[in-house]
């Protein structure tokens, strides 16, 4: 979606969209469709097949079946499996072929333009009723900070990359801010249905579906509900054929059922481990591990590492209420990355007690026993006590006076290690 917004925000419309918040979990297509159905949004009937032996096909019948591998990536239809089997989406009218096709998908890695190079393992396959699509449109509701609330994005050109539509034919994109108190009104829903080129009684059906999508958006604390395509069928139905949904992590305590659906098998295991300790971790491609408190300080630390010719290996934010056990967990995560050749700790103690960080660093250094350079810059609350703890611990920890000094020492430690290796 990010490239779409780069295109959409340039449009000469009343409200410009800058970016979408990135706090979210992703659900697989079948999970999103289950939520849509639960909230009254019309979808294709479907059932699931997986590698655990779960099979719902016995009571599922259709004239034509769509068999879709379930992974968190687009381009499945044009993808291929590591076994050589082509396509993560198949159509068949022969019920007897469903299991055969599913077996070719389950337990194999599907490779598409959006997956890692070696693909993503398929653990579930969705079998859905095929629909006779007459026309495809696009609908998305998402939270937009520039609009101070939700925005509905619609286009009669659905079923394709919406980014390309926004860039090449901007007149085919309609953007409607929604008043959070007033909601999506009947008149606005009808206006959007008209823009999507639904005619006659289909216009009423489309408007009704748009309102149900809006109600779902509110009830599940979504930050995005994207339907592509939102279709008109030959039989006169209005159906959401594919769905992508994102949810705000701040609503996890309210949406426990939804967050329990989150499959972490496709996530970076370091991010999963960090989340257990309420740490924020994002892996990168460099070799200097960064342990900081606060997103702004993390960005500044990575920037200054780059300024002095280094390359950050991660973004690891321990937050403002960090405890010693969290610091130890952070070090374990950092040192689990074999690309990390040096660690830079940059802490500004406002709420955080620097002595807590220092004790955590010393404890982690002794328990993990890693042998890569460790540079520590501490400032703020109880910093003198923290520096004393570091100085008297007897470990080879390099202290830094300020951020410039810390970054330069981290980069030099990498250069020195590379020379020794050479």
C-alpha positions as CSV (number, residue, x, y, z in Angstrom):
1,X,0.0,0.0,0.0
2,X,2.9,2.4,0.6
3,X,3.6,3.0,-3.1
4,X,-0.1,3.6,-3.6
5,X,-0.1,6.4,-1.1
6,X,2.9,8.0,-2.7
7,X,0.8,8.3,-5.8
8,X,-2.5,9.1,-4.2
9,X,-1.2,11.9,-2.0
10,X,-0.1,13.8,-5.1
11,X,-3.7,14.0,-6.4
12,X,-5.3,17.5,-6.4
13,X,-8.1,16.4,-4.0
14,X,-9.4,18.2,-1.0
15,X,-7.6,16.1,1.6
16,X,-4.1,14.8,1.0
17,X,-3.0,11.5,2.5
18,X,0.5,11.4,3.8
19,X,1.0,7.9,5.2
20,X,-0.7,5.1,7.0
21,X,0.3,4.1,10.6
22,X,2.4,1.0,10.6
23,X,1.2,-0.6,13.9
24,X,-0.7,-3.6,12.7
25,X,-1.1,-7.4,12.5
26,X,-1.8,-9.0,9.2
27,X,-4.5,-11.7,8.7
28,X,-4.6,-14.3,6.0
29,X,-7.3,-14.0,3.3
30,X,-9.6,-16.7,4.8
31,X,-9.4,-15.0,8.3
32,X,-10.3,-11.6,6.8
33,X,-13.2,-13.2,4.9
34,X,-14.4,-14.9,8.1
35,X,-14.6,-11.5,9.8
36,X,-16.4,-9.9,6.8
37,X,-19.0,-12.7,6.9
38,X,-19.4,-12.4,10.6
39,X,-20.3,-8.7,10.2
40,X,-22.7,-9.2,7.3
41,X,-20.5,-8.4,4.4
42,X,-21.2,-10.6,1.4
43,X,-18.4,-13.0,0.4
44,X,-17.9,-16.2,-1.5
45,X,-18.7,-19.4,0.4
46,X,-15.4,-21.2,1.3
47,X,-13.9,-24.0,3.3
48,X,-10.4,-24.8,4.5
49,X,-7.8,-27.6,3.9
50,X,-4.6,-27.8,5.8
51,X,-1.6,-30.1,6.5
52,X,-3.0,-31.1,9.9
53,X,-5.6,-33.3,8.3
54,X,-8.4,-30.8,8.8
55,X,-10.7,-31.0,5.9
56,X,-14.1,-29.2,5.4
57,X,-14.7,-30.3,1.9
58,X,-17.2,-33.1,2.6
59,X,-20.2,-30.7,2.9
60,X,-18.9,-28.0,0.4
61,X,-20.3,-28.0,-3.1
62,X,-20.1,-25.5,-6.0
63,X,-20.2,-25.4,-9.8
64,X,-16.7,-24.2,-9.9
65,X,-14.0,-24.1,-7.2
66,X,-11.2,-21.6,-6.6
67,X,-8.2,-23.1,-4.7
68,X,-6.0,-20.5,-3.1
69,X,-2.7,-21.0,-1.1
70,X,-2.9,-18.9,2.0
71,X,0.2,-16.8,2.6
72,X,0.8,-13.1,3.5
73,X,1.9,-12.0,0.0
74,X,0.4,-10.9,-3.3
75,X,0.9,-12.3,-6.7
76,X,-0.1,-15.8,-5.7
77,X,-1.7,-16.6,-9.0
78,X,1.5,-15.9,-11.0
79,X,3.7,-17.5,-8.4
80,X,5.4,-21.0,-8.4
81,X,6.3,-23.5,-5.7
82,X,9.7,-24.8,-4.8
83,X,8.6,-28.2,-6.1
84,X,8.1,-26.7,-9.6
85,X,4.3,-26.7,-9.3
86,X,2.9,-23.5,-11.0
87,X,0.4,-21.1,-9.5
88,X,-0.9,-20.4,-6.0
89,X,-4.4,-20.0,-7.3
90,X,-6.3,-22.6,-9.4
91,X,-9.8,-23.0,-10.8
92,X,-11.5,-26.4,-11.4
93,X,-15.0,-27.7,-11.9
94,X,-13.8,-31.2,-11.0
95,X,-14.3,-31.8,-7.3
96,X,-12.0,-34.8,-7.4
97,X,-9.1,-32.6,-8.4
98,X,-9.3,-30.3,-5.3
99,X,-7.4,-32.6,-3.0
100,X,-4.7,-33.3,-5.6
101,X,-4.1,-29.5,-6.2
102,X,-4.1,-28.8,-2.5
103,X,-1.5,-31.5,-1.9
104,X,0.7,-29.8,-4.4
105,X,0.5,-26.6,-2.3
106,X,0.5,-27.8,1.3
107,X,4.0,-28.2,2.8
108,X,5.7,-26.4,-0.1
109,X,7.1,-22.9,-0.4
110,X,5.2,-20.5,-2.7
111,X,7.5,-17.9,-4.4
112,X,5.9,-14.7,-5.7
113,X,7.2,-11.2,-6.5
114,X,6.3,-10.2,-2.9
115,X,7.8,-13.1,-1.0
116,X,11.5,-13.7,0.1
117,X,13.6,-15.3,-2.6
118,X,13.1,-18.8,-1.2
119,X,9.3,-18.3,-0.8
120,X,6.8,-18.8,2.1
121,X,5.7,-22.2,3.4
122,X,2.0,-22.9,2.7
123,X,0.2,-24.4,5.7
124,X,-3.4,-23.8,4.7
125,X,-5.4,-23.8,1.4
126,X,-8.8,-22.0,1.0
127,X,-11.3,-23.6,-1.4
128,X,-14.0,-21.1,-2.4
129,X,-17.0,-20.9,-4.6
130,X,-16.0,-19.3,-7.9
131,X,-18.1,-16.3,-8.9
132,X,-19.0,-15.1,-12.4
133,X,-17.4,-11.7,-12.2
134,X,-19.0,-9.1,-14.5
135,X,-17.1,-6.1,-13.2
136,X,-14.4,-5.4,-10.6
137,X,-14.1,-2.3,-8.5
138,X,-11.9,-1.3,-5.5
139,X,-12.9,-0.1,-2.0
140,X,-10.7,0.7,1.0
141,X,-11.3,2.3,4.4
142,X,-8.3,3.3,6.4
143,X,-7.2,5.7,9.2
144,X,-5.5,8.8,7.8
145,X,-3.7,11.1,10.2
146,X,-3.7,14.0,7.8
147,X,-7.5,13.8,7.7
148,X,-7.7,13.2,11.5
149,X,-9.8,10.1,11.0
150,X,-10.9,7.5,8.5
151,X,-11.0,7.9,4.8
152,X,-12.8,5.9,2.1
153,X,-10.9,5.2,-1.1
154,X,-12.9,4.0,-4.1
155,X,-12.2,3.2,-7.7
156,X,-14.2,1.6,-10.6
157,X,-10.9,0.2,-11.8
158,X,-10.5,-2.7,-9.4
159,X,-8.8,-6.1,-9.6
160,X,-5.5,-4.5,-10.6
161,X,-2.7,-2.7,-8.8
162,X,-4.4,0.3,-7.4
163,X,-1.0,2.1,-7.2
164,X,-0.9,2.1,-11.0
165,X,-4.5,3.4,-11.2
166,X,-3.6,6.3,-8.9
167,X,-0.5,7.1,-10.9
168,X,-1.8,6.8,-14.4
169,X,-5.6,7.6,-14.1
170,X,-6.1,9.7,-10.9
171,X,-9.6,10.7,-12.0
172,X,-10.6,7.0,-11.3
173,X,-9.8,7.5,-7.6
174,X,-12.4,8.9,-5.2
175,X,-11.3,9.8,-1.7
176,X,-14.0,10.6,0.9
177,X,-13.1,11.5,4.6
178,X,-15.6,10.0,7.0
179,X,-16.8,11.9,10.1
180,X,-16.1,9.5,13.0
181,X,-19.3,10.6,14.8
182,X,-21.6,10.8,11.8
183,X,-20.2,7.7,10.1
184,X,-20.8,6.6,6.5
185,X,-24.2,8.1,5.7
186,X,-26.7,6.7,3.3
187,X,-26.2,9.6,0.9
188,X,-22.4,9.2,0.9
189,X,-22.6,5.4,0.5
190,X,-24.9,6.0,-2.5
191,X,-22.6,8.6,-3.9
192,X,-19.7,6.2,-3.8
193,X,-21.7,3.4,-5.2
194,X,-22.6,5.7,-8.2
195,X,-18.9,6.5,-8.7
196,X,-18.2,2.8,-8.7
197,X,-20.7,2.6,-11.6
198,X,-23.2,0.3,-10.0
199,X,-26.6,0.7,-11.6
200,X,-30.3,0.2,-10.6
201,X,-30.9,-2.1,-7.6
202,X,-27.2,-3.0,-7.6
203,X,-26.5,0.5,-6.5
204,X,-28.5,0.0,-3.4
205,X,-26.8,-3.3,-2.8
206,X,-23.4,-1.8,-3.2
207,X,-24.3,1.1,-0.8
208,X,-25.5,-1.3,1.8
209,X,-22.3,-3.3,1.5
210,X,-20.2,-0.2,1.9
211,X,-22.0,0.7,5.1
212,X,-21.5,-2.9,6.4
213,X,-17.8,-2.6,5.6
214,X,-17.7,0.7,7.5
215,X,-19.5,-0.9,10.5
216,X,-16.9,-3.7,10.5
217,X,-14.1,-1.2,10.3
218,X,-15.4,0.5,13.5
219,X,-16.2,-2.7,15.5
220,X,-12.9,-4.4,15.0
221,X,-10.7,-1.3,15.5
222,X,-9.2,-1.7,12.1
223,X,-6.7,0.8,10.6
224,X,-7.4,-0.6,7.1
225,X,-10.0,-2.7,5.4
226,X,-9.1,-3.1,1.7
227,X,-11.5,-5.0,-0.7
228,X,-9.9,-5.7,-4.1
229,X,-11.9,-6.6,-6.0
230,X,-15.3,-5.5,-4.8
231,X,-17.3,-7.1,-7.6
232,X,-20.6,-7.1,-9.5
233,X,-21.5,-10.7,-10.6
234,X,-23.4,-11.9,-13.6
235,X,-26.1,-13.1,-11.2
236,X,-26.6,-9.6,-9.8
237,X,-24.7,-10.0,-6.6
238,X,-22.3,-7.5,-5.0
239,X,-19.5,-9.5,-3.3
240,X,-16.1,-8.8,-1.6
241,X,-13.9,-11.3,-3.4
242,X,-10.6,-10.5,-1.7
243,X,-9.8,-8.7,1.5
244,X,-6.8,-7.4,3.4
245,X,-7.2,-6.1,6.9
246,X,-4.9,-4.4,9.4
247,X,-5.5,-3.7,13.1
248,X,-4.1,-1.3,15.6
249,X,-2.0,-3.0,18.3
250,X,-3.4,-0.5,20.8
251,X,-6.8,-2.3,20.5
252,X,-5.4,-5.8,21.3
253,X,-7.0,-5.8,24.7
254,X,-10.4,-5.2,23.1
255,X,-9.9,-7.4,20.1
256,X,-8.5,-10.5,21.7
257,X,-10.3,-12.9,19.4
258,X,-8.8,-11.2,16.3
259,X,-5.3,-10.9,17.7
260,X,-5.4,-14.6,18.7
261,X,-5.7,-15.3,14.9
262,X,-2.3,-13.8,14.3
263,X,0.0,-16.5,12.7
264,X,3.6,-15.6,13.6
265,X,5.1,-18.3,11.4
266,X,5.8,-15.8,8.6
267,X,7.1,-13.1,11.0
268,X,10.8,-12.5,11.8
269,X,11.4,-14.7,14.8
270,X,13.4,-11.9,16.4
271,X,10.4,-9.6,16.2
272,X,8.2,-12.4,17.7
273,X,10.7,-12.8,20.6
274,X,11.0,-9.1,21.1
275,X,7.2,-8.7,21.4
276,X,7.2,-11.2,24.3
277,X,9.2,-8.7,26.3
278,X,7.3,-5.6,25.0
279,X,10.3,-4.6,22.9
280,X,10.1,-3.1,19.4
281,X,12.4,-4.8,16.9
282,X,12.9,-4.3,13.2
283,X,15.7,-6.2,11.5
284,X,17.9,-4.4,8.9
285,X,20.8,-5.3,6.7
286,X,23.8,-3.8,8.5
287,X,26.3,-5.1,11.1
288,X,26.0,-2.6,14.1
289,X,23.3,-3.6,16.5
290,X,21.4,-0.7,18.1
291,X,19.7,-0.7,21.5
292,X,18.0,2.5,22.3
293,X,14.9,3.9,24.1
294,X,12.4,5.8,22.0
295,X,11.7,5.7,18.3
296,X,13.1,9.2,17.7
297,X,16.4,8.3,19.4
298,X,16.5,5.1,17.4
299,X,16.1,7.0,14.1
300,X,18.8,9.5,15.2
301,X,21.2,6.7,16.2
302,X,20.8,4.9,12.9
303,X,21.2,8.2,11.0
304,X,24.5,9.1,12.7
305,X,25.8,5.6,12.3
306,X,25.3,6.0,8.5
307,X,26.8,9.5,8.7
308,X,30.1,8.0,10.0
309,X,30.1,5.3,7.3
310,X,28.5,2.5,9.3
311,X,25.4,0.4,8.7
312,X,22.8,-0.4,11.4
313,X,21.7,-4.0,11.7
314,X,18.4,-3.3,13.4
315,X,16.0,-0.9,15.2
316,X,15.5,-2.1,18.8
317,X,13.6,0.2,21.1
318,X,13.3,-0.9,24.7
319,X,10.8,1.8,25.5
320,X,10.4,4.1,28.5
321,X,9.6,1.6,31.3
322,X,12.3,-1.0,30.6
323,X,13.4,-3.5,33.3
324,X,16.7,-5.4,33.6
325,X,15.2,-8.6,32.2
326,X,14.1,-6.8,29.1
327,X,17.6,-5.4,28.6
328,X,19.0,-9.0,28.8
329,X,16.3,-10.2,26.3
330,X,17.3,-7.3,24.0
331,X,21.0,-8.4,24.1
332,X,20.0,-12.0,23.3
333,X,18.0,-10.9,20.3
334,X,20.9,-8.7,19.1
335,X,23.5,-11.3,19.4
336,X,21.3,-14.0,17.8
337,X,21.9,-12.1,14.5
338,X,25.2,-13.4,13.1
339,X,25.6,-10.3,11.0
340,X,25.9,-8.1,14.2
341,X,29.6,-7.4,14.7
342,X,29.3,-4.6,17.2
343,X,26.6,-3.2,19.5
344,X,25.8,0.4,20.3
345,X,23.7,1.2,23.3
346,X,22.3,4.7,23.2
347,X,20.1,5.6,26.2
348,X,18.6,8.9,27.3
349,X,17.2,8.5,30.7
350,X,14.1,10.5,31.2
351,X,11.6,8.0,32.6
352,X,14.2,5.3,32.2
353,X,16.7,4.9,35.1
354,X,20.2,4.7,33.5
355,X,21.3,2.5,36.4
356,X,18.7,-0.1,35.4
357,X,20.0,-0.1,31.9
358,X,23.6,-0.4,33.2
359,X,22.8,-3.4,35.4
360,X,20.9,-5.0,32.5
361,X,23.9,-4.5,30.2
362,X,26.4,-6.0,32.8
363,X,24.1,-8.9,33.5
364,X,23.5,-9.6,29.8
365,X,27.3,-9.4,29.1
366,X,28.1,-11.9,31.8
367,X,25.3,-14.4,31.0
368,X,25.5,-14.3,27.2
369,X,29.3,-14.1,27.1
370,X,29.4,-12.5,23.6
371,X,32.8,-11.4,22.2
372,X,31.9,-8.5,20.0
373,X,32.6,-4.8,20.8
374,X,30.1,-3.1,23.0
375,X,29.8,0.7,23.0
376,X,27.6,2.4,25.6
377,X,26.4,6.0,25.7
378,X,24.2,6.9,28.7
379,X,22.7,10.2,29.6
380,X,20.0,11.5,32.0
381,X,18.4,10.0,35.1
382,X,21.0,8.5,37.5
383,X,23.7,8.5,34.8
384,X,26.6,8.9,37.3
385,X,25.5,5.7,39.1
386,X,25.1,4.0,35.8
387,X,28.6,5.0,34.6
388,X,30.1,3.7,37.9
389,X,28.4,0.3,37.4
390,X,29.8,0.1,33.9
391,X,33.3,1.2,35.0
392,X,33.5,-1.2,37.9
393,X,32.1,-4.3,36.2
394,X,35.4,-5.5,34.9
395,X,34.1,-6.1,31.4
396,X,35.5,-4.7,28.1
397,X,32.7,-2.1,27.6
398,X,33.6,1.1,25.8
399,X,31.9,4.2,27.3
400,X,31.1,7.1,25.0
401,X,30.7,10.8,26.0
402,X,28.0,11.6,23.5
403,X,26.2,10.2,20.4
404,X,28.9,11.4,18.0
405,X,31.6,9.7,20.0
406,X,29.5,6.5,20.4
407,X,28.8,6.2,16.7
408,X,32.4,6.8,15.7
409,X,33.6,4.2,18.2
410,X,31.0,1.7,16.9
411,X,32.0,2.2,13.2
412,X,35.8,2.1,14.1
413,X,35.2,-1.2,16.0
414,X,33.8,-2.7,12.8
415,X,36.7,-1.4,10.7
416,X,39.2,-2.8,13.2
417,X,37.5,-6.2,13.3
418,X,37.4,-6.4,9.4
419,X,41.2,-5.6,9.3
420,X,41.9,-8.3,11.8
421,X,39.8,-10.8,9.8
422,X,41.5,-9.8,6.6
